């Protein structure tokens, strides 16, 4: 047993020496008295390898240490931080690993040090457990900022608790708050720094697609791009209005759809609702790159999942065909076609005003949608399909449903929804459908 332990320690030291001989400067543990090391860099920079190597080294030098591993989801911890190509099991010599209990998410080393897995979607799991070292991966993608608070509150073991965060930058409030802390050290890196370890085709084909764009600055060069001048929304604004769940008394709910114009554009599919409080709520973002029948199925699935009243479709790109596509999948789904007669900024400004008046709330976090909202301007030259779907949906439930809300408030004696109330819930094939009481 002792011989096995000594052999393990020796192989551990050899692995560490090999890493230090190959690591770049930004991948090396910073000197000084810090609590958090934020390694914020582009895709493929070697962030995961850096986190794995530092966890391995800490476990090596601190027998019986308790170490926290936190990823955006449990699967991210399992498949990337531990089992990935640059994860812990690829870094720590096999003879230094006593057991990897994948069902419990516990990685135990031969010297008694243990890594415990946590998902950023469940911050309460970090209440109670104590750790002396932690590694959080892709912190900018953590669904709940509370995860960071709970992780810090649990770092109360050992003489000098520390946490390493590795992430691709995004303009999230959490990341900016961490960067402002006096006890945070920030390291930067670019995808190009690590090209020698990446497939040649990646540089020749993938990176070339984003050359000169904001996406390249953020995802490749690792820049933290702040709120954009001229954008209608700001990230702090969205965070301030965010809620964990929607109210139970939703009055109206629709699926807003902005069909792709072609090429690599996405189809925006966003679920919005109006509460009895008169506020708007963003419930889901199901957008993506789909063939017509695929996006129709996703929109209809969202329609049923959230008990929506209709699907609102922007018809500038073949609206009648969009209606036919939805009817082919499920003819019972009401469809309302809307026409984009004004520019995107003009259409979006009334909804942005609702946000400014603190009357719209995102139920949870929608990273891609929110990134588009805070980055898009009329000069960006990009198609904000998710944002457009959001605008169509919120316009329908907040602006076009006022008369319907008034009629619903009249009770059983209210007049039927008809052509004399033009801003009501959508009609399909000339048939009225009742305004629901939720």
C-alpha positions as CSV (number, residue, x, y, z in Angstrom):
1,X,0.0,0.0,0.0
2,X,2.8,2.4,0.9
3,X,4.7,1.5,-2.2
4,X,1.6,2.3,-4.3
5,X,1.1,5.6,-2.6
6,X,4.8,6.6,-3.2
7,X,4.6,5.5,-6.8
8,X,1.5,7.6,-7.2
9,X,3.1,10.7,-5.7
10,X,6.1,10.3,-8.0
11,X,3.9,10.1,-11.1
12,X,1.9,13.0,-9.9
13,X,5.0,15.1,-9.6
14,X,6.2,14.1,-13.1
15,X,2.8,15.0,-14.6
16,X,3.0,18.5,-12.9
17,X,6.5,19.1,-14.2
18,X,5.5,18.2,-17.7
19,X,2.6,20.6,-17.6
20,X,4.7,23.5,-16.3
21,X,7.2,22.9,-19.1
22,X,4.4,23.3,-21.7
23,X,2.0,25.8,-20.1
24,X,1.9,29.3,-21.5
25,X,2.3,32.3,-19.1
26,X,-1.4,33.1,-18.8
27,X,-2.0,29.4,-17.9
28,X,0.2,29.5,-14.8
29,X,-1.1,30.1,-11.4
30,X,-0.7,33.9,-10.6
31,X,1.5,35.0,-7.7
32,X,0.3,37.1,-4.9
33,X,-2.4,37.1,-2.3
34,X,-5.7,36.6,-4.2
35,X,-9.0,34.8,-3.5
36,X,-10.2,34.4,-7.1
37,X,-8.2,33.8,-10.3
38,X,-10.4,34.6,-13.3
39,X,-8.9,33.1,-16.4
40,X,-11.1,34.6,-19.1
41,X,-10.1,33.6,-22.6
42,X,-11.4,32.6,-26.1
43,X,-12.6,29.2,-27.2
44,X,-10.0,26.5,-27.4
45,X,-7.5,28.5,-25.3
46,X,-6.8,25.7,-22.9
47,X,-9.0,27.0,-20.0
48,X,-10.3,23.5,-19.1
49,X,-6.8,22.1,-19.1
50,X,-5.6,24.9,-16.9
51,X,-8.4,24.3,-14.4
52,X,-7.8,20.6,-14.3
53,X,-4.0,21.0,-13.8
54,X,-4.5,23.4,-10.9
55,X,-7.0,21.2,-9.2
56,X,-4.7,18.3,-9.7
57,X,-1.8,20.2,-8.2
58,X,-3.8,21.4,-5.2
59,X,-5.0,17.9,-4.5
60,X,-1.5,16.5,-4.8
61,X,-0.1,19.0,-2.2
62,X,-3.1,18.9,0.2
63,X,-4.0,15.4,1.3
64,X,-7.6,15.0,2.4
65,X,-8.5,18.4,0.8
66,X,-12.2,19.1,0.0
67,X,-12.5,20.6,-3.5
68,X,-15.6,21.9,-5.2
69,X,-16.1,21.6,-9.0
70,X,-18.9,23.8,-10.4
71,X,-20.1,23.9,-14.0
72,X,-23.1,25.4,-15.7
73,X,-24.9,22.0,-15.4
74,X,-24.2,18.7,-13.8
75,X,-23.5,17.2,-17.3
76,X,-20.8,19.9,-17.9
77,X,-19.0,18.9,-14.7
78,X,-19.3,15.2,-15.5
79,X,-18.4,15.3,-19.2
80,X,-16.0,18.3,-19.4
81,X,-14.4,19.1,-16.1
82,X,-13.9,15.5,-15.0
83,X,-14.3,13.2,-18.0
84,X,-13.4,15.5,-20.9
85,X,-10.3,15.4,-23.1
86,X,-8.8,18.1,-20.9
87,X,-10.6,17.0,-17.7
88,X,-9.2,15.8,-14.5
89,X,-9.2,12.1,-15.4
90,X,-7.0,13.0,-18.4
91,X,-4.6,15.0,-16.2
92,X,-4.2,13.1,-13.0
93,X,-2.2,9.9,-13.4
94,X,-4.4,6.8,-13.1
95,X,-2.5,5.5,-10.1
96,X,-3.3,8.6,-8.2
97,X,-7.0,8.2,-8.6
98,X,-8.7,5.9,-6.0
99,X,-12.3,6.2,-7.4
100,X,-14.5,8.2,-9.7
101,X,-18.1,7.8,-8.5
102,X,-19.9,9.3,-11.5
103,X,-23.4,8.9,-10.0
104,X,-22.4,10.9,-6.9
105,X,-20.0,13.2,-8.8
106,X,-17.2,12.5,-6.4
107,X,-13.5,12.0,-7.5
108,X,-11.3,10.6,-4.7
109,X,-7.5,10.6,-4.9
110,X,-5.1,8.1,-3.3
111,X,-4.0,10.7,-0.7
112,X,-7.6,11.2,0.5
113,X,-8.3,14.5,-1.3
114,X,-11.9,14.6,-2.8
115,X,-13.5,16.7,-5.5
116,X,-17.3,17.2,-5.2
117,X,-19.4,18.1,-8.2
118,X,-22.1,20.9,-8.3
119,X,-24.3,22.4,-10.9
120,X,-24.8,26.1,-11.2
121,X,-28.5,25.5,-11.7
122,X,-28.8,24.3,-8.1
123,X,-27.1,26.9,-5.9
124,X,-28.7,25.5,-2.8
125,X,-26.7,22.3,-3.1
126,X,-23.7,24.5,-2.1
127,X,-25.3,25.5,1.2
128,X,-23.7,23.5,4.0
129,X,-20.8,21.8,2.3
130,X,-17.4,23.3,3.1
131,X,-14.4,23.4,0.8
132,X,-10.9,24.9,0.8
133,X,-10.4,25.0,-3.0
134,X,-12.8,25.3,-5.9
135,X,-12.8,25.4,-9.7
136,X,-15.7,26.9,-11.5
137,X,-15.9,26.5,-15.3
138,X,-17.7,28.7,-17.8
139,X,-18.9,31.1,-15.0
140,X,-20.3,33.5,-17.6
141,X,-22.9,30.8,-18.5
142,X,-24.0,30.1,-15.0
143,X,-27.8,30.3,-14.9
144,X,-28.0,31.6,-11.3
145,X,-25.6,34.2,-9.9
146,X,-26.5,33.0,-6.4
147,X,-24.2,30.0,-7.2
148,X,-21.2,32.2,-6.8
149,X,-22.3,33.6,-3.5
150,X,-23.0,30.1,-2.1
151,X,-19.7,28.9,-3.4
152,X,-17.8,31.7,-1.7
153,X,-19.7,31.2,1.6
154,X,-18.6,27.6,1.6
155,X,-14.8,28.3,1.2
156,X,-14.1,28.3,4.9
157,X,-11.6,25.4,5.2
158,X,-7.8,25.4,5.2
159,X,-5.4,28.3,5.8
160,X,-5.9,30.0,2.4
161,X,-9.1,29.2,0.5
162,X,-9.0,29.9,-3.2
163,X,-11.2,29.6,-6.3
164,X,-10.3,29.4,-10.0
165,X,-12.9,30.5,-12.6
166,X,-12.3,29.6,-16.2
167,X,-14.7,31.1,-18.7
168,X,-15.3,32.5,-22.2
169,X,-16.3,36.1,-21.7
170,X,-19.8,37.3,-21.9
171,X,-21.2,40.6,-20.7
172,X,-22.9,39.1,-17.6
173,X,-23.3,41.1,-14.5
174,X,-21.8,38.2,-12.4
175,X,-18.5,38.3,-14.4
176,X,-18.3,42.1,-14.2
177,X,-18.9,42.0,-10.4
178,X,-16.2,39.3,-9.9
179,X,-13.7,41.4,-12.0
180,X,-14.3,44.4,-9.8
181,X,-13.4,42.6,-6.6
182,X,-10.0,43.7,-5.2
183,X,-9.0,40.1,-4.4
184,X,-9.6,38.9,-8.0
185,X,-6.7,38.4,-10.4
186,X,-7.6,38.3,-14.1
187,X,-5.7,36.5,-16.9
188,X,-6.6,36.8,-20.6
189,X,-6.0,34.6,-23.6
190,X,-6.9,34.1,-27.2
191,X,-7.8,31.1,-29.3
192,X,-4.8,32.0,-31.5
193,X,-2.4,31.4,-28.6
194,X,-3.3,27.7,-28.6
195,X,-3.6,27.0,-32.4
196,X,-0.7,24.5,-32.3
197,X,-2.9,22.3,-30.2
198,X,-6.0,22.6,-32.4
199,X,-7.0,21.0,-35.6
200,X,-5.6,22.8,-38.7
201,X,-9.0,23.0,-40.3
202,X,-10.3,24.9,-37.3
203,X,-8.1,27.8,-38.0
204,X,-8.5,27.7,-41.7
205,X,-12.3,27.3,-41.9
206,X,-14.0,28.0,-38.5
207,X,-12.1,31.0,-37.3
208,X,-12.2,32.6,-40.8
209,X,-16.0,32.8,-40.6
210,X,-15.9,35.3,-37.7
211,X,-12.9,37.5,-38.7
212,X,-13.5,41.1,-38.0
213,X,-16.8,40.6,-36.1
214,X,-17.8,41.3,-32.5
215,X,-18.2,37.5,-32.1
216,X,-14.5,37.1,-32.9
217,X,-13.5,39.7,-30.3
218,X,-15.6,38.0,-27.6
219,X,-15.4,34.2,-28.4
220,X,-11.9,34.1,-30.1
221,X,-9.9,37.0,-28.6
222,X,-11.6,36.7,-25.2
223,X,-12.6,40.3,-24.8
224,X,-15.4,41.3,-22.4
225,X,-17.6,43.5,-24.5
226,X,-19.7,45.8,-22.4
227,X,-23.1,47.1,-23.3
228,X,-23.2,48.6,-26.7
229,X,-23.9,52.3,-27.4
230,X,-27.1,52.5,-29.3
231,X,-28.5,49.2,-28.1
232,X,-32.1,49.4,-26.7
233,X,-31.3,47.2,-23.7
234,X,-28.6,46.9,-21.1
235,X,-27.6,43.8,-19.2
236,X,-27.9,45.5,-15.7
237,X,-31.5,46.4,-16.7
238,X,-32.3,42.8,-17.6
239,X,-30.8,41.4,-14.5
240,X,-32.7,43.9,-12.3
241,X,-36.0,42.8,-13.8
242,X,-35.3,39.1,-13.7
243,X,-37.5,36.7,-11.7
244,X,-37.3,33.0,-10.8
245,X,-40.8,32.1,-11.8
246,X,-43.8,33.6,-13.5
247,X,-47.0,34.5,-11.6
248,X,-49.8,31.9,-11.6
249,X,-52.4,34.4,-12.9
250,X,-51.2,34.8,-16.5
251,X,-53.9,36.4,-18.6
252,X,-52.5,35.8,-22.1
253,X,-49.6,33.8,-23.6
254,X,-48.3,33.6,-27.1
255,X,-45.4,32.2,-29.1
256,X,-43.7,34.9,-31.1
257,X,-42.0,33.6,-34.3
258,X,-39.6,35.4,-36.6
259,X,-38.9,33.1,-39.5
260,X,-35.3,32.9,-40.9
261,X,-34.7,35.0,-44.0
262,X,-32.4,32.4,-45.4
263,X,-28.7,31.5,-45.2
264,X,-27.4,30.9,-41.7
265,X,-30.1,33.0,-40.0
266,X,-32.0,31.6,-37.1
267,X,-35.7,31.4,-36.6
268,X,-36.7,33.3,-33.5
269,X,-39.2,31.4,-31.3
270,X,-39.9,33.2,-28.0
271,X,-42.8,32.5,-25.6
272,X,-44.2,35.6,-23.9
273,X,-47.1,36.3,-21.5
274,X,-49.0,39.0,-19.8
275,X,-49.9,38.7,-16.1
276,X,-52.9,40.1,-14.2
277,X,-50.5,42.7,-12.9
278,X,-50.2,44.1,-16.5
279,X,-46.6,43.1,-16.7
280,X,-45.0,41.1,-19.5
281,X,-43.1,37.9,-18.9
282,X,-40.6,36.1,-21.1
283,X,-41.0,32.4,-20.5
284,X,-38.8,30.6,-23.0
285,X,-36.5,31.0,-26.0
286,X,-36.7,28.0,-28.4
287,X,-34.9,29.7,-31.3
288,X,-32.4,28.1,-33.6
289,X,-31.5,27.1,-37.1
290,X,-34.3,24.9,-38.4
291,X,-36.0,23.8,-41.6
292,X,-39.6,25.1,-41.9
293,X,-41.2,21.9,-40.6
294,X,-38.7,21.8,-37.7
295,X,-39.3,25.3,-36.5
296,X,-43.1,24.8,-36.8
297,X,-42.9,21.7,-34.6
298,X,-40.8,23.6,-32.0
299,X,-43.2,26.5,-32.0
300,X,-46.2,24.2,-31.7
301,X,-44.5,22.3,-28.9
302,X,-44.0,25.5,-27.0
303,X,-47.6,26.5,-27.8
304,X,-48.9,23.4,-26.0
305,X,-46.3,23.3,-23.3
306,X,-47.2,26.8,-22.1
307,X,-50.9,26.6,-22.9
308,X,-50.6,29.5,-25.3
309,X,-53.4,31.3,-27.0
310,X,-51.8,31.6,-30.4
311,X,-48.6,31.7,-32.5
312,X,-47.7,35.1,-33.8
313,X,-45.7,34.9,-37.0
314,X,-44.0,37.8,-38.9
315,X,-45.1,37.3,-42.5
316,X,-42.6,39.3,-44.5
317,X,-40.8,36.1,-45.4
318,X,-43.6,34.0,-46.8
319,X,-46.2,34.4,-44.1
320,X,-48.9,32.4,-45.8
321,X,-46.5,29.6,-46.3
322,X,-45.6,29.8,-42.6
323,X,-49.3,29.6,-41.6
324,X,-49.7,26.6,-43.9
325,X,-46.7,24.9,-42.4
326,X,-48.1,25.2,-38.9
327,X,-51.5,24.0,-40.0
328,X,-49.9,21.0,-41.6
329,X,-48.3,20.0,-38.3
330,X,-51.3,20.9,-36.1
331,X,-54.4,22.5,-37.7
332,X,-55.9,23.3,-34.3
333,X,-53.3,25.9,-33.5
334,X,-54.5,29.5,-34.0
335,X,-52.0,31.7,-36.0
336,X,-51.8,35.4,-36.3
337,X,-49.8,36.9,-39.1
338,X,-48.2,40.3,-38.5
339,X,-46.4,42.6,-41.0
340,X,-43.2,44.4,-40.5
341,X,-44.1,47.8,-41.9
342,X,-41.6,49.8,-39.8
343,X,-37.9,49.4,-39.1
344,X,-36.7,47.0,-36.4
345,X,-35.7,49.9,-34.0
346,X,-39.0,51.6,-34.4
347,X,-40.9,48.4,-33.7
348,X,-38.7,47.5,-30.7
349,X,-38.7,51.0,-29.0
350,X,-42.2,50.7,-27.4
351,X,-41.2,47.3,-25.9
352,X,-37.9,48.7,-24.8
353,X,-39.9,51.5,-23.1
354,X,-41.9,48.8,-21.2
355,X,-38.6,47.4,-19.9
356,X,-37.5,50.9,-18.9
357,X,-40.8,51.3,-16.9
358,X,-39.9,47.9,-15.2
359,X,-43.0,46.2,-16.7
360,X,-41.3,43.2,-18.4
361,X,-39.5,40.4,-16.6
362,X,-37.4,37.5,-17.9
363,X,-38.3,34.2,-16.1
364,X,-34.8,32.8,-15.7
365,X,-31.9,33.5,-18.0
366,X,-31.9,33.4,-21.8
367,X,-28.2,33.9,-22.7
368,X,-28.4,34.0,-26.5
369,X,-31.5,36.1,-26.6
370,X,-30.2,38.6,-24.0
371,X,-26.8,38.8,-25.7
372,X,-28.6,39.8,-28.9
373,X,-30.7,42.3,-27.1
374,X,-27.8,44.1,-25.4
375,X,-25.5,44.0,-28.5
376,X,-27.7,44.7,-31.5
377,X,-28.0,48.2,-33.0
378,X,-29.4,49.3,-36.4
379,X,-25.8,49.6,-37.7
380,X,-24.7,46.1,-36.7
381,X,-25.7,44.5,-40.0
382,X,-27.0,41.4,-38.3
383,X,-30.5,39.8,-38.2
384,X,-31.7,39.8,-34.6
385,X,-34.2,36.9,-35.0
386,X,-34.5,36.1,-31.3
387,X,-35.0,39.8,-30.5
388,X,-37.6,40.2,-33.3
389,X,-39.6,37.2,-32.0
390,X,-39.5,38.7,-28.5
391,X,-40.8,42.0,-29.8
392,X,-43.6,40.4,-31.8
393,X,-44.6,38.3,-28.8
394,X,-44.5,41.2,-26.2
395,X,-46.3,43.5,-28.6
396,X,-49.1,41.0,-28.9
397,X,-49.6,40.4,-25.2
398,X,-48.9,44.0,-24.0
399,X,-50.1,46.3,-26.8
400,X,-52.6,44.3,-28.8
401,X,-54.3,42.6,-25.9
402,X,-55.5,45.7,-24.0
403,X,-59.0,45.4,-25.4
404,X,-59.1,41.7,-24.7
405,X,-58.1,42.3,-21.1
406,X,-60.9,44.9,-20.7
407,X,-63.5,42.5,-22.2
408,X,-62.4,39.6,-20.0
409,X,-62.8,41.8,-17.0
410,X,-66.5,42.3,-17.9
411,X,-67.3,38.7,-17.1
412,X,-70.0,36.5,-18.7
413,X,-71.9,39.4,-20.1
414,X,-69.0,40.7,-22.1
415,X,-69.4,41.0,-25.9
416,X,-67.9,38.2,-28.0
417,X,-64.5,38.8,-29.5
418,X,-65.0,40.0,-33.0
419,X,-64.1,42.4,-35.7
420,X,-65.4,45.4,-33.7
421,X,-62.4,44.9,-31.3
422,X,-59.4,45.0,-33.7
423,X,-56.6,44.5,-31.2
424,X,-57.8,41.2,-29.8
425,X,-56.4,37.7,-29.7
426,X,-55.8,36.4,-33.2
427,X,-58.4,34.8,-35.4
428,X,-57.8,31.9,-37.8
429,X,-59.9,31.0,-40.9
430,X,-62.5,33.6,-39.8
431,X,-63.3,31.7,-36.6
432,X,-63.2,33.4,-33.2
433,X,-61.7,31.6,-30.3
434,X,-62.5,32.6,-26.7
435,X,-60.1,34.6,-24.6
436,X,-59.0,32.3,-21.8
437,X,-59.1,33.1,-18.1
438,X,-55.9,31.8,-16.6
